[in-house]
Amino acid sequence: MAERYSSFQSGSMSWFLQRVTAAFLVVVLAFHFFMLHFVNHAYEVTFAGTHARMSQIGYFLTMTLFLLTAAFHGVNGVYAALINQGLSGSRKTAVKWVLVVAGVLLSAQGIYVALVMNGLM
């Protein structure tokens, strides 16, 4: 069935980006869980600790990059799954743009919340 979705064939740019974003997400989540469970458990789970870390520009940029990567990975994955199920024509175009707009809006909302937490807005 995967043969019908040519842009997700092994070696294509979409296939490559989906794997790169998945790897990035796994590495960042693994680092987060390591810090959460083995380094300073009590500090990590408090809102005050999160707010203090959000004030650091490196943490803010990492979390923003994580959010954008997760949005791309999720939207691209859902789109690929729908295409693989036989979605085509004008429905394919409509679904693509709905997913893109939803991904952009959710990313913008997440970045806005991070900026508010950081005291920049």
N, C-alpha and C positions, 0 to 999 in steps of 0.2 A: 504494500500500500504506500510505502514511503517514496516509491518511484514517481508518484503523481506530483509530488511537491519538489520541483527541481531546484529551488533556491536553497533547500536545506540539505542538499547532497553533500557528502563528504568532500571537503576541499573548497566549498564556496565561501564567500565572504560572510554571509549570514551564519553559516555553520561555524566558522571560525570565531565570530563575535559572540555567538551564544556560548561557546566553550570558554572563551576568555572571561566573559562576565561571570559565568558560573564559578570559575576558578577563583576570581577575585572575591566574590561573595563568600565562598567557603573559607578562604584564608582570613578575611576580616572577621567572620563569625567565629572561627576557631580561636583567633587571637582574643576576641571579646570574651568567649566562654572561659578561656584560660585565665584571663585577668579576673573574671567574675568569681571563679571557683577556687583558684589557687593563690592569688596574690593578696587581695584585700577584700574579702567577701562583704563585710559589713558596710564598707564605704561605697562599694560599687553599686549596691542596690538602693541607696538612698537618693531622694530627689536632690538634696543639697550637694551630694557628690557629683551627680550628673550635671547640675547647674555649674558647679565649680569647673568641671572639665570642659563644658561647653564654652566657657570664657577663654579657653586656650585656642588660638587660631588653628593650630595643627589638628586638634580634635574636631573643630568645626568643619574644616575642609575635608577631613577624612570621612566624617559622617555625611557631608553633602555629596561627596563622590560616591559613597556607598548607596545613598538614596537614589541618585541618578542611575547608577549601574543596576540597582535592583529594579527600578522602573523600566529601563530598557530591556533587561533580561525577562521580566515578567510579560511585558507587552509583546515582545518578539516571540516568546514561547507560546502565548495564547494564540497569537496570529498564526504561527506555524501549525499549531494543533488544529485550528479551524480550517486552514487550507488543506491539511492532511485528511480531514474528514470530508472534503469535497466542496468547500465553499468556493464559489467562482463568480465571475462577472461583476455586476454592479454591487451585489451584496459584499463581495470581497473588498471592493474599494470603500464602501461605506463602513464596514467593520474596521478596516485599517485606520481610517481617519477618526473613528470613535475611540479606538484604542490609543492612538497617538494623542488626541486631545485629553483623554482621561489620564494618560501617563504624565503629560505636561502639567495638568492641573494638580494632580497628586504630588508631583515633585515640587511644584511652586508652593503648595501648602506646607509641605515638610520643611522646605528651606525657610519659609516665613516663620514657622514655629521655632526653628533653630535660631533665627535672627532675633526673635523676641526673647528667647531664653538667654541669648548672648548679650542682651541689652542694647543691640544696635538699632532697634526699632521701637 
